[in-house]
Amino acid sequence: LFLLLEGQYAVGDFLQASGVNGRVVSVGLRVTTLQDARGQLHYLPNGSIGAVTVRDDPWAQFSVDVLLSTSESAEAAATVCQQAVEDVCTQYEGWARLEGTPVIRPGTHHVNIELPISVQTEAEWIALEELPVRVRLALEAAGVKLPEGRPPRVYHRARPRWLKLAEADADK
C-alpha cells in the first residue's frame, strides 16, 4: 500500500527490485509486475519488495563497428547493417533503439561503418551478444565478405578512441 501512496515508481519506469531488472508493467495493491528484456514477466509481492533502484536514464550508448575491405560496396553494406540493427530493435522494442544512420569512414586499406545504438543497461547483452551475430549473418546473406578474423564489433560509445586504435593494432 505504501508503494502506491508514496509513488516510488510507476508503470513504464525501469527498475531493479528483488533481484529483478525490468520495466514496470503494472502496480497493484498486492503485486508489482516487471517485464525483463527477454519478455518474461516477474510478479513481485509488494510486501516483500525491499530496496528499489529506479533508473533515471537507463540507456547505455553503443556503436556497432563493421570493418570492410575497400573493394566492398560500403553503401550497400551500410544499408544491410542498418536493416539488421533495425530488426533487432524491433524485436526488442523498448529495450534497444537505433540512434541514427550509419556513418561510413573510408580508410587507406579498409572502410569502417559505424551505427549508433542505445540499449537498456539491463539488456546490454542485446548489443554485446545479439547485434554482432545478427549483423554478421545479414552481411553474409547479402554476400558481403568481412576481413578474415574481423567480425562486427560493438563498443560503448564512451570508449576512448586511442583504446580502440590500440586494440586494432593488437589484432594485426
N, C-alpha and C positions, 0 to 999 in steps of 0.2 A: 504494500500500500504506500509505503514511504517513497518507493521508486517513482510511483505515479505522481504523487503530490509534489515531490521535490523536482521532478523533471530533469533527472540526471542525464538522461538520454532519450532520444525519440526515434520513431520509425525513420529509417534512412541513414542514421548515424552508423559509423564504423567503429567497432569497439572490441576490446578484449575483456572477457568476463568468464570466470570459472574455467580458465584454460582454453577457451574457445575464441578464435578471432573470426569476426564476420560482420555482416550488415544486419542491422535490426530490422526484422520483417514485421514484428508485432510486439506490443507491450500490453499484456492483460493484467487482470487483478492478481492472478496467481503465477503466470508464466510469461517469460520473455522469450521470443523466438529469434534466433540468429541464423543467417544463411552464410555458409563459408564459400570460398572461391570455387570449390568443386560442386557447388549447388546443394550440398547436404544441409538439412535443417537440424538445428540443435535447440532443444526445448530446455530452458533453464528455469527451474522454480525460483521465483523472486525471493523467497525466504532463504534460499541457500546461496544467493549471489553475494560474494564478498567484495573484494576490490574490483573496480571497473576502470578501465582506461578508455576514454573516448578520444579518438584521433581527430585533431583539428584539420590537418592536411594529410590524409592517408596515402597520397600519391608519391611514388618513387619514380624518378626520371631515368630513362634508359635510352641507349642508342643501339640500334641494330646495325652492325657494320658488315658489309659484304665486299670482299676484295675480288676483282675480276682481272683477267689479263686484258691488255688494251685491245686485243683482237675481238673481244666480245662486244656486242651492242649494249652499251651502258643504259641507254634509254629504255630499251625493251626489257632488260634485266631489272631495272628500277621499277617498271610497271608490274612485273611479276612479283617482286619483293613486296611492293605496296599492297597488292591484292592478297598475298599470303598473310601479311600483318593485319589487314582489314578483316580477313576471315577469322583470325584468332580473336580479334577484338569483338567481333560479332558473337562468336561462340561464348566468350567470357564477358558479355555485356555488363557494364557496371564495374568490372574488375580490371579491364585493360582498355586503353584508348590510344589511337594514333594521334600524334600531336602536330603533324604537318606533312608536307610532301617530301619525297626522297631528295637528298642532296647528293649530287654527283661531283666527286672531286677527282679530276684526272691527275695522274702522276706520271713519272718517267716510264716506269715499266708496268704499272697497274692502274686500275681505276677503282676508286673506293665509293661505295654507295652507303649513305647513312640515312636511317629513318628514325626520327624521334618518337618515343612511345612512353606512356606512363602506365604504371600498374599499381594496384593497391599493395601497400607494403606487406600485407598478409599473404599476398599471392605473387610474390616475386618469382616463384617457380615458373609462372607463365612466361615471363621474359627470359629467365635464365635457362630453362629447360625446353619449354614448348616452342618458343619462337625460332631458335636456331634450327631445330629439326624441320619445322614446317616450311621455313624459308628455303632451306637446302632442298627439300623434296619438291617444292614448287619450281625451283630453278632447274633441277634435274629433269622434271617432267616437261619443262619448256625447252630442253636441250641446251641449257647454258652450262658450260663447264667451268667449275671453280678450280683455282690453282691447287695443285697437289698438296694435301695436308693443311688446307686453309678453309675450313668450313665457316659459315656465317658465325659471327660472334656478337655477344651482347655485353655492353658496358654500362655502368652507372654513368650518367652524363656528367656528373661532377668529377669524374675520374680525370686526373691531370693529364694533359696532352703528352708531357715528357714520359709518363709512365707507359702510355700506350706505345710510344715510339721505342722505348726500351724493350717492351715485350715483343714488338715486331722484330727488332734486331736479334733478340734471343731465339726467335723462331727460324731465323735464316740458317 
